[in-house]
Amino acid sequence: MYQDVILDHYKHPHGRGLRDGDAEVHHVNPTCGDEITLRVRLSGETIEDVSYEGQGCSISQASASVLNDLLVGKELDDARRIQETFLELMQSKGKVEPDDAMEEVLEDAVAFAGVSKYPARVKCALLSWMAWKDATAQALGEHPESTRKTV
Amino acid sequence: MTHIPGLLDTEAIRKDFPILDRVLHDGKKLVYLDNAATSQKPRQVLDVINEYYEQHNANVHRGVHVLAEEATALYEGARDKIAAFVNAPSRDEVIFTKNASEALNLVANMLGWADEPYRVDHDTEIVITEMEHHSNIVPWQLLAQRTGAKLKWFGLTDDGRLDLSNIEQVITEKTKVVSFVLVSNILGTVNPVEAIVRRAQEVGALVVVDASQAAPHMPLDVQALQADFVAFTGHKMCGPDGIGVLWGRQELLEDLPPFLGGGEMIETVSMHSSTYAPAPHKFEAGTPPIAQAIGLGAAVDYLTSIGMDKIARHEHAITQYAIQRLQEVPDLRLIGPTTAEDRGAAISFTLGDIHPHDVGQVLDEQGIAVRVGHHCARPVCLRYGIPATTRASFYLYSTPGEVDALVEGLEHVRNFFG
């Protein structure tokens, strides 16, 4: 499960640190104490930045780094498709073998395919992605009351 | 290997536990170091449970047929065994519950509904400690919220012990109940019962002891503890899951009100009101976990046949060896006492900046089972400024070779994430 890509992102995270954003969320994974604070900055339909700070295992931290790589600069529709594809992969219980089409969408994130075999770790991989989804919804004014949520 | 005095004949003992022969991940021998979470079960217990279902299964205390009488005799026989195991003055003081959590919730609810002098209300205080398992925190928080009572607690010292320096301010004339863990599931600390009990008795407070991590590992004598209630769970002491025990002093069990109502706990029932059966049945509403109680009786027989004092000595020797070996691992920080004195066989640690989940996963790849996380004792993690720990916990079948495997495994983890 610990692909080199995952370890690289863990040791050298991309885009880490909190910068200006339109919305901020704090998500925790209560079973292991992984935490992330994540901000989203939008410009119309374009994701200008996703910045984050957090602590947790290599899977949760690497996943946030990959998310930053994949989503910054994307249009929201494309980003949502990536998020949904990643979610599908992570919920596959190890049964989905990423094909070329999936790899084109997910790029480095296909390295997490092996994590989907470990139910206890799927939440780690999804933490930042659920936080991003929540923060984006807030930035768009969809449910402004939500400030803290667990996955 | 260096000779370590005090060890049990683990070669013989391990033959009783079929699961310890498992081989994982293409040829890695199972090294089971998650005993504080749950123990493995010996064949002697598994056989008794199986035989119960194959030969004697019936509901207890009801039928007049042969099976019902056999099942009742086995179930009540288990109660006798457990009473003897904890040196209870009377078998009627042993209440079967689902687990230790339910036992502690039962006490909290008895006290919330009790009449004077036991009643916990807005003028009174409840005392716990910062090293409790969530099961000995949350029931008291609920009781405090519902009654308006004030919840207070003892803090921890830097070396993982209870800070009792302010005991007279924490336990006061207003204190109705003091509930604390005998052996911490995360720190391994064995707490000084006598000092706490003495102060509680001075102010007339009831004492509840969570013995979940003590009953499996050392002789437990409820009379010597001088507590009013003692809770523990079966699955950590070679018994099945689904069975726990609350021991309580007889006069308290007579005075305190029932919590759960239902079949078996009654004397007579009309549509207007009911009267209750005497303890322990007053506190055992509904069909109890019959096979589980009988299985726990078998577990107690098994542990007694080996000897609780010998088990305690074995674990002390293993703990001493493990602490010594773990301290050789660079960047490893023990969370809890750094000597084996007044210490149980659960050892928590952090390993540099490597998250415990990663430590646990890479150890698992080598066949080594440990627990990672906050161990249902999150306030302890907050106290020591860490998100989580890795915990290795030992039992009567643990060997020095398994300690060596853990230390080697941790070296591998360091290289992997280094």
Contacts between the chains, C-beta under 8 A, distances in Angstrom:
chain1	res1	chain2	res2	distance
A	1	B	361	7.1
A	2	B	361	7.7
A	2	B	362	7.6
A	2	B	416	7.2
A	7	B	417	7.6
A	10	B	417	8.0
A	31	B	373	6.4
A	32	B	355	8.0
A	32	B	356	7.5
A	32	B	357	5.2
A	32	B	372	6.9
A	32	B	373	5.2
A	32	B	388	6.0
A	33	B	373	6.8
A	33	B	374	5.8
A	33	B	378	7.8
A	33	B	381	7.0
A	33	B	387	4.1
A	33	B	388	4.6
A	34	B	355	8.0
A	34	B	357	7.7
A	34	B	387	7.8
A	35	B	387	7.5
A	55	B	355	7.9
A	55	B	387	5.7
A	56	B	355	6.0
A	56	B	357	7.6
A	56	B	387	7.3
A	57	B	355	3.9
A	57	B	356	7.7
A	57	B	357	3.7
A	57	B	358	5.0
A	58	B	355	6.5
A	58	B	357	8.0
A	58	B	358	4.9
A	58	B	417	7.0
A	59	B	357	7.4
A	59	B	358	7.7
A	118	B	361	7.6
A	121	B	357	7.2
A	121	B	361	7.2
A	124	B	357	6.7
